[in-house]
Amino acid sequence: MEINLGFLLALLLIVVPFWKICEKAGYSGWLSLLVMLPLINIGFLFFLAFADWPRDKESGQP
């Protein structure tokens, strides 16, 4: 099985920023791996956009 270098590069360009976003939001960075799954990645994006972040709850922000 041949691993496509372009696929790995695209994967890094997508997963790494989502990893940082998850950590800044107060979630585990491992959740960023969900962006690799078709259709689940769309649901995960909506979850990040509209869910109450644990970090906001800790700091008391609305």
Distance bins in CASP14 RR format, pairs under 12 A and 6 or more apart:
PFRMAT RR
TARGET T0000
AUTHOR 0000-0000-0000
RMODE 2
METHOD distances of the structure
MODEL  1
1 7 0 0 0 0 0 1 0 0 0 0 0
2 8 0 0 0 0 0 1 0 0 0 0 0
3 9 0 0 0 0 0 1 0 0 0 0 0
3 11 0 0 0 0 0 1 0 0 0 0 0
4 10 0 0 0 0 1 0 0 0 0 0 0
4 11 0 0 0 0 1 0 0 0 0 0 0
5 11 0 0 0 0 0 1 0 0 0 0 0
5 12 0 0 0 0 0 1 0 0 0 0 0
6 12 0 0 0 0 1 0 0 0 0 0 0
6 13 0 0 0 0 1 0 0 0 0 0 0
6 14 0 0 0 0 0 1 0 0 0 0 0
7 13 0 0 0 0 0 1 0 0 0 0 0
7 14 0 0 0 0 0 1 0 0 0 0 0
7 15 0 0 0 0 0 1 0 0 0 0 0
7 36 0 0 0 0 0 1 0 0 0 0 0
8 14 0 0 0 0 0 1 0 0 0 0 0
8 15 0 0 0 0 0 1 0 0 0 0 0
8 16 0 0 0 0 0 1 0 0 0 0 0
8 36 0 0 0 0 0 1 0 0 0 0 0
9 15 0 0 0 0 0 1 0 0 0 0 0
9 16 0 0 0 0 0 1 0 0 0 0 0
10 16 0 0 0 0 0 1 0 0 0 0 0
10 35 0 0 0 0 0 1 0 0 0 0 0
10 36 0 0 0 0 0 1 0 0 0 0 0
11 17 0 0 0 0 0 1 0 0 0 0 0
11 18 0 0 0 0 0 1 0 0 0 0 0
11 19 0 0 0 0 0 1 0 0 0 0 0
11 32 0 0 0 0 0 1 0 0 0 0 0
11 33 0 0 0 0 1 0 0 0 0 0 0
11 35 0 0 0 0 1 0 0 0 0 0 0
11 36 1 0 0 1 0 0 0 0 0 0 0
11 41 0 0 0 0 0 1 0 0 0 0 0
12 18 0 0 0 0 0 1 0 0 0 0 0
12 19 0 0 0 0 0 1 0 0 0 0 0
12 32 0 0 0 0 0 1 0 0 0 0 0
12 35 0 0 0 0 0 1 0 0 0 0 0
12 36 0 0 0 0 0 1 0 0 0 0 0
13 19 0 0 0 0 0 1 0 0 0 0 0
13 35 0 0 0 0 0 1 0 0 0 0 0
14 20 0 0 0 0 0 1 0 0 0 0 0
14 21 0 0 0 0 0 1 0 0 0 0 0
14 32 0 0 0 0 1 0 0 0 0 0 0
14 33 0 0 0 0 0 1 0 0 0 0 0
14 34 0 0 0 0 0 1 0 0 0 0 0
14 35 1 0 1 0 0 0 0 0 0 0 0
14 36 1 0 0 1 0 0 0 0 0 0 0
14 37 0 0 0 0 0 1 0 0 0 0 0
14 41 0 0 0 0 1 0 0 0 0 0 0
14 44 0 0 0 0 0 1 0 0 0 0 0
14 45 0 0 0 0 0 1 0 0 0 0 0
15 21 0 0 0 0 0 1 0 0 0 0 0
15 22 0 0 0 0 0 1 0 0 0 0 0
15 29 0 0 0 0 1 0 0 0 0 0 0
15 30 0 0 0 0 0 1 0 0 0 0 0
15 31 0 0 0 0 0 1 0 0 0 0 0
15 32 1 0 1 0 0 0 0 0 0 0 0
15 33 1 0 0 1 0 0 0 0 0 0 0
15 34 0 0 0 0 1 0 0 0 0 0 0
15 35 1 0 0 1 0 0 0 0 0 0 0
15 36 1 0 0 1 0 0 0 0 0 0 0
15 37 0 0 0 0 0 1 0 0 0 0 0
15 41 0 0 0 0 0 1 0 0 0 0 0
15 44 0 0 0 0 0 1 0 0 0 0 0
16 22 0 0 0 0 0 1 0 0 0 0 0
16 23 0 0 0 0 0 1 0 0 0 0 0
16 29 0 0 0 0 0 1 0 0 0 0 0
16 32 1 0 0 1 0 0 0 0 0 0 0
16 33 0 0 0 0 0 1 0 0 0 0 0
16 35 0 0 0 0 0 1 0 0 0 0 0
17 23 0 0 0 0 0 1 0 0 0 0 0
17 24 0 0 0 0 0 1 0 0 0 0 0
17 29 0 0 0 0 0 1 0 0 0 0 0
17 32 0 0 0 0 1 0 0 0 0 0 0
17 35 0 0 0 0 1 0 0 0 0 0 0
17 45 0 0 0 0 0 1 0 0 0 0 0
17 48 0 0 0 0 0 1 0 0 0 0 0
18 24 0 0 0 0 0 1 0 0 0 0 0
18 25 0 0 0 0 0 1 0 0 0 0 0
18 27 0 0 0 0 0 1 0 0 0 0 0
18 28 0 0 0 0 0 1 0 0 0 0 0
18 29 0 0 0 0 1 0 0 0 0 0 0
18 30 0 0 0 0 0 1 0 0 0 0 0
18 31 1 0 0 1 0 0 0 0 0 0 0
18 32 1 1 0 0 0 0 0 0 0 0 0
18 33 0 0 0 0 1 0 0 0 0 0 0
18 34 0 0 0 0 1 0 0 0 0 0 0
18 35 1 0 1 0 0 0 0 0 0 0 0
18 36 0 0 0 0 1 0 0 0 0 0 0
18 41 0 0 0 0 1 0 0 0 0 0 0
18 44 0 0 0 0 1 0 0 0 0 0 0
18 45 0 0 0 0 1 0 0 0 0 0 0
18 47 0 0 0 0 0 1 0 0 0 0 0
18 48 0 0 0 0 1 0 0 0 0 0 0
19 25 0 0 0 0 0 1 0 0 0 0 0
19 26 0 0 0 0 0 1 0 0 0 0 0
19 27 0 0 0 0 0 1 0 0 0 0 0
19 28 0 0 0 0 1 0 0 0 0 0 0
19 29 1 0 1 0 0 0 0 0 0 0 0
19 30 0 0 0 0 1 0 0 0 0 0 0
19 31 0 0 0 0 1 0 0 0 0 0 0
19 32 1 0 1 0 0 0 0 0 0 0 0
19 33 0 0 0 0 1 0 0 0 0 0 0
19 34 0 0 0 0 0 1 0 0 0 0 0
19 35 0 0 0 0 1 0 0 0 0 0 0
19 36 0 0 0 0 0 1 0 0 0 0 0
19 48 0 0 0 0 0 1 0 0 0 0 0
20 26 0 0 0 0 0 1 0 0 0 0 0
20 27 0 0 0 0 0 1 0 0 0 0 0
20 29 0 0 0 0 1 0 0 0 0 0 0
20 31 0 0 0 0 0 1 0 0 0 0 0
20 32 0 0 0 0 1 0 0 0 0 0 0
20 48 0 0 0 0 0 1 0 0 0 0 0
21 27 0 0 0 0 1 0 0 0 0 0 0
21 28 0 0 0 0 0 1 0 0 0 0 0
21 29 0 0 0 0 1 0 0 0 0 0 0
21 31 0 0 0 0 1 0 0 0 0 0 0
21 32 1 0 0 1 0 0 0 0 0 0 0
21 34 0 0 0 0 0 1 0 0 0 0 0
21 35 0 0 0 0 0 1 0 0 0 0 0
21 44 0 0 0 0 0 1 0 0 0 0 0
21 45 0 0 0 0 1 0 0 0 0 0 0
21 47 0 0 0 0 0 1 0 0 0 0 0
21 48 1 0 0 1 0 0 0 0 0 0 0
21 49 0 0 0 0 0 1 0 0 0 0 0
21 53 0 0 0 0 0 1 0 0 0 0 0
21 55 0 0 0 0 0 1 0 0 0 0 0
22 28 1 0 0 1 0 0 0 0 0 0 0
22 29 1 0 1 0 0 0 0 0 0 0 0
22 30 1 0 0 1 0 0 0 0 0 0 0
22 31 1 0 1 0 0 0 0 0 0 0 0
22 32 1 0 1 0 0 0 0 0 0 0 0
22 33 0 0 0 0 1 0 0 0 0 0 0
22 34 0 0 0 0 1 0 0 0 0 0 0
22 35 0 0 0 0 1 0 0 0 0 0 0
22 44 0 0 0 0 1 0 0 0 0 0 0
22 45 0 0 0 0 0 1 0 0 0 0 0
22 47 0 0 0 0 0 1 0 0 0 0 0
22 48 1 0 0 1 0 0 0 0 0 0 0
22 51 0 0 0 0 0 1 0 0 0 0 0
22 53 0 0 0 0 1 0 0 0 0 0 0
22 54 0 0 0 0 0 1 0 0 0 0 0
22 55 0 0 0 0 0 1 0 0 0 0 0
23 29 1 0 1 0 0 0 0 0 0 0 0
23 30 0 0 0 0 1 0 0 0 0 0 0
23 31 0 0 0 0 1 0 0 0 0 0 0
23 32 0 0 0 0 1 0 0 0 0 0 0
23 48 0 0 0 0 0 1 0 0 0 0 0
23 53 0 0 0 0 0 1 0 0 0 0 0
23 54 0 0 0 0 0 1 0 0 0 0 0
23 55 0 0 0 0 1 0 0 0 0 0 0
24 32 0 0 0 0 0 1 0 0 0 0 0
24 48 0 0 0 0 0 1 0 0 0 0 0
24 53 0 0 0 0 1 0 0 0 0 0 0
24 54 0 0 0 0 0 1 0 0 0 0 0
24 55 1 0 0 1 0 0 0 0 0 0 0
24 56 0 0 0 0 0 1 0 0 0 0 0
25 31 0 0 0 0 1 0 0 0 0 0 0
25 32 0 0 0 0 0 1 0 0 0 0 0
25 44 0 0 0 0 0 1 0 0 0 0 0
25 47 0 0 0 0 0 1 0 0 0 0 0
25 48 1 0 0 1 0 0 0 0 0 0 0
25 49 0 0 0 0 0 1 0 0 0 0 0
25 50 0 0 0 0 0 1 0 0 0 0 0
25 51 0 0 0 0 1 0 0 0 0 0 0
25 52 0 0 0 0 1 0 0 0 0 0 0
25 53 1 0 1 0 0 0 0 0 0 0 0
25 54 1 0 0 1 0 0 0 0 0 0 0
25 55 1 0 1 0 0 0 0 0 0 0 0
25 56 0 0 0 0 1 0 0 0 0 0 0
25 57 0 0 0 0 0 1 0 0 0 0 0
25 58 0 0 0 0 0 1 0 0 0 0 0
25 59 0 0 0 0 0 1 0 0 0 0 0
26 48 0 0 0 0 0 1 0 0 0 0 0
26 51 0 0 0 0 0 1 0 0 0 0 0
26 52 0 0 0 0 0 1 0 0 0 0 0
26 53 1 0 0 1 0 0 0 0 0 0 0
26 54 1 0 1 0 0 0 0 0 0 0 0
26 55 1 0 1 0 0 0 0 0 0 0 0
26 56 0 0 0 0 1 0 0 0 0 0 0
26 57 0 0 0 0 1 0 0 0 0 0 0
26 58 0 0 0 0 1 0 0 0 0 0 0
26 59 0 0 0 0 0 1 0 0 0 0 0
27 33 0 0 0 0 0 1 0 0 0 0 0
27 34 0 0 0 0 0 1 0 0 0 0 0
27 44 0 0 0 0 0 1 0 0 0 0 0
27 47 0 0 0 0 1 0 0 0 0 0 0
27 48 0 0 0 0 1 0 0 0 0 0 0
27 51 0 0 0 0 1 0 0 0 0 0 0
27 52 0 0 0 0 0 1 0 0 0 0 0
27 53 1 0 0 1 0 0 0 0 0 0 0
27 54 1 0 0 1 0 0 0 0 0 0 0
27 55 0 0 0 0 1 0 0 0 0 0 0
27 56 0 0 0 0 0 1 0 0 0 0 0
27 57 0 0 0 0 0 1 0 0 0 0 0
28 34 0 0 0 0 0 1 0 0 0 0 0
28 54 0 0 0 0 0 1 0 0 0 0 0
29 35 0 0 0 0 0 1 0 0 0 0 0
29 44 0 0 0 0 0 1 0 0 0 0 0
29 48 0 0 0 0 0 1 0 0 0 0 0
30 36 0 0 0 0 0 1 0 0 0 0 0
31 37 0 0 0 0 0 1 0 0 0 0 0
31 40 0 0 0 0 0 1 0 0 0 0 0
31 41 0 0 0 0 0 1 0 0 0 0 0
31 43 0 0 0 0 0 1 0 0 0 0 0
31 44 1 0 0 1 0 0 0 0 0 0 0
31 45 0 0 0 0 0 1 0 0 0 0 0
31 47 0 0 0 0 1 0 0 0 0 0 0
31 48 0 0 0 0 1 0 0 0 0 0 0
31 51 0 0 0 0 0 1 0 0 0 0 0
31 54 0 0 0 0 0 1 0 0 0 0 0
32 41 0 0 0 0 0 1 0 0 0 0 0
32 44 0 0 0 0 1 0 0 0 0 0 0
32 45 0 0 0 0 0 1 0 0 0 0 0
32 48 0 0 0 0 1 0 0 0 0 0 0
33 40 0 0 0 0 0 1 0 0 0 0 0
33 41 0 0 0 0 1 0 0 0 0 0 0
33 44 0 0 0 0 1 0 0 0 0 0 0
34 40 1 0 1 0 0 0 0 0 0 0 0
34 41 1 0 0 1 0 0 0 0 0 0 0
34 42 0 0 0 0 0 1 0 0 0 0 0
34 43 0 0 0 0 1 0 0 0 0 0 0
34 44 1 0 1 0 0 0 0 0 0 0 0
34 45 0 0 0 0 1 0 0 0 0 0 0
34 46 0 0 0 0 0 1 0 0 0 0 0
34 47 0 0 0 0 1 0 0 0 0 0 0
34 48 0 0 0 0 1 0 0 0 0 0 0
35 41 1 0 1 0 0 0 0 0 0 0 0
35 42 0 0 0 0 1 0 0 0 0 0 0
35 43 0 0 0 0 1 0 0 0 0 0 0
35 44 1 0 0 1 0 0 0 0 0 0 0
35 45 1 0 0 1 0 0 0 0 0 0 0
35 47 0 0 0 0 0 1 0 0 0 0 0
35 48 0 0 0 0 1 0 0 0 0 0 0
36 44 0 0 0 0 0 1 0 0 0 0 0
37 43 0 0 0 0 1 0 0 0 0 0 0
37 44 0 0 0 0 1 0 0 0 0 0 0
37 45 0 0 0 0 0 1 0 0 0 0 0
38 44 0 0 0 0 0 1 0 0 0 0 0
39 45 0 0 0 0 0 1 0 0 0 0 0
39 46 0 0 0 0 0 1 0 0 0 0 0
40 46 0 0 0 0 0 1 0 0 0 0 0
40 47 0 0 0 0 1 0 0 0 0 0 0
41 47 0 0 0 0 0 1 0 0 0 0 0
41 48 0 0 0 0 0 1 0 0 0 0 0
42 48 0 0 0 0 0 1 0 0 0 0 0
42 49 0 0 0 0 0 1 0 0 0 0 0
43 49 0 0 0 0 1 0 0 0 0 0 0
43 50 0 0 0 0 0 1 0 0 0 0 0
43 51 0 0 0 0 0 1 0 0 0 0 0
44 50 0 0 0 0 0 1 0 0 0 0 0
44 51 0 0 0 0 0 1 0 0 0 0 0
45 51 0 0 0 0 0 1 0 0 0 0 0
47 53 0 0 0 0 0 1 0 0 0 0 0
51 57 0 0 0 0 0 1 0 0 0 0 0
52 58 0 0 0 0 0 1 0 0 0 0 0
52 59 0 0 0 0 0 1 0 0 0 0 0
52 60 0 0 0 0 0 1 0 0 0 0 0
52 61 0 0 0 0 0 1 0 0 0 0 0
52 62 0 0 0 0 1 0 0 0 0 0 0
53 59 0 0 0 0 1 0 0 0 0 0 0
53 60 0 0 0 0 0 1 0 0 0 0 0
53 61 0 0 0 0 1 0 0 0 0 0 0
53 62 0 0 0 0 0 1 0 0 0 0 0
54 60 0 0 0 0 0 1 0 0 0 0 0
54 61 0 0 0 0 0 1 0 0 0 0 0
55 61 0 0 0 0 1 0 0 0 0 0 0
56 62 1 0 0 1 0 0 0 0 0 0 0
END
